[in-house]
Amino acid sequence: MAGFGDQANEFREVGLIPHPAVTVIFDFGDEPFIVEDGRGSRQRDRIVAGLAPDGARAQALARSSECLQLRLSPMLAHTALGACGELGGTVVGLDDLWGRDAVRIQERLRAAGSWLERFAIAEAALARRDEAGRAVDPEVAFAWGRLVASRGRLRVEQLVAEIGWSRKRLWSRFRAQVGLTPKRAAQLIRFDHAAHRLAAGHRAAVVAAAGGYADQSHLHRDVMAFTGMTPATIAGSPFLAVDEVAWPLAPSTGG
């Protein structure tokens, strides 16, 4: 989790860079913080962005804004949100998943006296939902873990052999519980590492070679496909700059 405050309104509008986690946002501003995707969905107040939302952008209408952002692995999102398989590529309202409970939690978060108290409230809410939810198949959890550990470079054929399922069954169960196919998930994980290396100042050719891309053109195509931006543009993305401050150790791919 991370708490964000933009008192100077420096990020009035910013493109969201996809990463291998489901994002939940609670907005505490006086004016709405809006996130919309390329499919026409426009959400505010309590927002859930699935894996790799298409063309997602955030817009702050207030002169200053404040929000709490949670990043959930697909494993936790499946149990705590209850609909991870339906979230891939989309942005939805948390109310659609949690009903009135989403509003009550936001009210408690807004009234909290500190960020630490807010974190505790959010963690407790997730724990309750996680305990009551239905866990993903162990094979799907294993597959996700292997893709993360390999930084998206593990071939799906090897994954199928390790799990012992047919390719069709893995594709179906993984897509239903994670929200993306294994191949698309691997591409997202690999892109995430490449994007953070680009933001850290590494040259695109070096990033492509280290990330397992066939060549620099392959990296360029992946970056364009996920963001609509070139590698040079994404390197200066304010979203990634803030990302490095909020989560400085590594991209958010864990549980």
Secondary structure, 3 states (H helix, E strand, C coil): CEEEEECCCCCCEEECCCCCCEEEEEECCCCCEEEECCCCCEEECEEEECCCCCCCEEEECCCCEEEEEEEECHHHHHHHHCCHHHCCCCEEECHHHHCHHHHHHHHHHHHCCCHHHHHHHHHHHHHHHHHHCCCCCHHHHHHHHHHHHCCCCCCHHHHHHHHCCCHHHHHHHHHHHHCCCHHHHHHHHHHHHHHHHHHCCCCHHHHHHHHCCCCHHHHHHHHHHHHCCCHHHHHCCHHHHHHHHHCCCCCCCCC
